């Protein structure tokens, strides 16, 4: 089992996105984290999912610091202690958990390192709707169609994010799913945005209703504009443009059926 995101996984070249800031490249089984050491959070995560070989595995693994980088370059346990912040997986535990059982288990357990986490309000991270529902939708699609999918996920690392315990808590997250349609690359992009409703950390931690979190399907180019990340061939593969919906802007998602693929 090769460590790191595989840019040839879809049979069409799809390189790792390139962040605008210096990063630490942290490969793990079937996924890679590009860590921004200044923000102490991931600028990009990239994982390959083989829907035909996904496995249901019991949850194993404990959160730990990544020994490949110093503790002051990653957001560790102190940020999550005695508050309502969850350690939200960016590459989710099940995403790389496919193939032979031992390989699937090792890949899933490798997701429990702090560079692969981002602080999220508990009501958001634990919900079965919106962001978590979107992530489940991607896995269900891959599994139901026996499709290979590459997924890129990270917080939007904005200078305006509220400060807390020496870090800044992201208020937006982005995700791009990419797959193959015939001989062409296809991609769909999503943003979770709470910035219009939350302008400080106290507000973020006080939210008890999922209505405060809004998930949108957006043009892939919008993710590039928000983050400054070079997304390579992904903007040209956007399904919104392919379906004639480029001008529809940010499309709010309420149900899985709202997603355009």
Protein Blocks (a to p, Z undefined) as FASTA:
>chain_A
ZZdjdfklnopacdddddfbdcdddddehiacdddfklopafbdcddddfklgccddded
dddddfkbcfklcccfklmgoiabdcddfbdfklmmgcjfklmmmmmmmmmcfklgccdd
fklmmpcghjlmmmmmmmmmmmmnopacdddddddddfkbcceehiacdfbdcdddddde
hjaccdddddddfklmpcbfklmmmpcbfklpccddddfklmmmmnopaehjmmmmpmkl
mnopmmnopaddfbfklpcZZ
